[in-house]
Amino acid sequence: KKDIPAVNFIIHEIHCRRNIEICPYCSDSIPKSEMKNHIESEHVQVTCKCRMKMESSLLKDHEASSCPLRPVLCQFCDIQLAFSKLQEHELYCGARTEPCGRCGRNVLVRELKEHPRLCG
């Protein structure tokens, strides 16, 4: 998969046929001696804590950005919880009230950031 000068092509092709394999999963060129390790480290199927199956090389990105059980913080109380529970928690948590230090009115927690602009 690289440009080779024409004068070296036959020798290069012989070398590649002897020493290089194309991975059946990702089509990368891998030295034959490393193919088993490549498949075991990159393409073995693993199961995430959310029970989704994927290649091991994809697990870290899945856990960081798309796993429904990845930990996230509530924007209102900074409690850590699973992403799948965040929306329900924030609906409840943001509906709590706290007294405003300036006007004394009870203000919804989700409106506390905006309230000083509107406060008496």
C-alpha positions in Angstrom: 0.0 0.0 0.0 2.9 2.3 -0.6 4.6 3.8 -3.7 7.7 1.8 -4.6 10.2 2.7 -7.3 9.8 0.5 -10.3 13.4 -0.8 -10.1 12.7 -2.1 -6.5 9.2 -3.4 -7.1 10.0 -7.1 -7.7 12.3 -7.3 -4.7 9.7 -5.4 -2.6 6.9 -7.6 -3.7 8.8 -10.8 -2.8 9.6 -9.3 0.6 6.0 -8.4 1.2 4.6 -11.8 0.2 7.0 -13.5 2.6 6.7 -11.2 5.6 3.5 -9.2 5.4 -0.2 -10.2 5.8 -3.3 -8.1 5.3 -5.4 -8.2 8.5 -8.8 -9.7 7.6 -10.6 -7.4 10.0 -9.0 -3.9 9.4 -7.1 -4.5 6.1 -3.9 -3.1 7.7 -0.5 -4.5 6.6 0.9 -6.5 9.5 4.1 -8.4 9.7 3.2 -12.2 9.7 5.1 -12.6 13.0 2.8 -10.1 14.7 -0.5 -11.0 13.2 -1.7 -13.2 16.1 -0.8 -10.4 18.6 -2.5 -7.8 16.4 -5.7 -9.8 16.2 -5.7 -10.5 19.9 -5.0 -7.0 21.0 -7.1 -5.1 18.4 -9.9 -7.3 17.2 -10.8 -9.7 20.0 -14.4 -9.2 21.1 -15.0 -7.8 24.6 -18.1 -6.9 26.5 -18.6 -3.5 28.1 -20.2 -3.2 31.5 -23.3 -2.0 29.6 -23.3 -5.5 27.9 -22.5 -4.2 24.5 -20.0 -6.3 22.5 -17.2 -4.7 20.5 -13.6 -5.0 19.5 -11.2 -4.3 22.3 -9.6 -1.4 20.4 -13.0 0.4 20.5 -13.8 -0.1 24.2 -11.9 2.9 25.6 -13.7 5.4 23.2 -17.0 3.7 23.8 -16.6 4.0 27.6 -15.6 7.6 27.3 -18.2 8.9 24.9 -21.1 6.6 24.1 -21.6 4.1 26.9 -24.9 4.7 28.7 -23.2 3.7 32.0 -20.3 6.2 31.7 -20.0 8.4 34.7 -21.2 12.0 34.4 -21.8 14.9 36.8 -25.2 16.5 37.5 -24.9 20.2 36.5 -26.9 21.2 39.6 -25.4 19.2 42.5 -22.2 17.7 41.0 -23.2 14.1 42.0 -21.7 11.5 39.8 -24.2 9.1 38.1 -24.6 7.0 35.0 -25.3 8.9 31.8 -28.5 6.9 31.3 -29.8 8.3 34.6 -28.7 11.9 34.1 -31.8 13.4 32.3 -34.2 12.0 34.9 -32.0 13.1 37.8 -31.5 16.6 36.4 -35.3 17.1 35.9 -35.8 16.3 39.6 -32.6 18.0 40.9 -33.2 21.2 38.9 -36.8 21.5 40.2 -35.6 21.9 43.8 -35.7 25.5 45.1 -33.1 27.6 47.0 -33.7 31.1 48.5 -32.1 34.0 46.6 -29.5 35.8 48.8 -30.6 39.2 47.4 -34.4 39.1 47.1 -35.2 36.2 49.4 -37.5 34.5 46.9 -37.3 30.8 46.4 -35.8 30.1 43.0 -35.6 26.9 41.0 -32.1 25.5 41.1 -32.1 25.2 37.3 -32.9 29.0 37.1 -30.3 30.2 39.7 -27.7 31.2 37.1 -30.2 33.4 35.2 -32.0 34.7 38.4 -29.5 37.5 39.4 -30.2 39.2 36.0 -33.9 39.2 36.8 -33.6 39.7 40.6 -35.4 42.8 42.0 
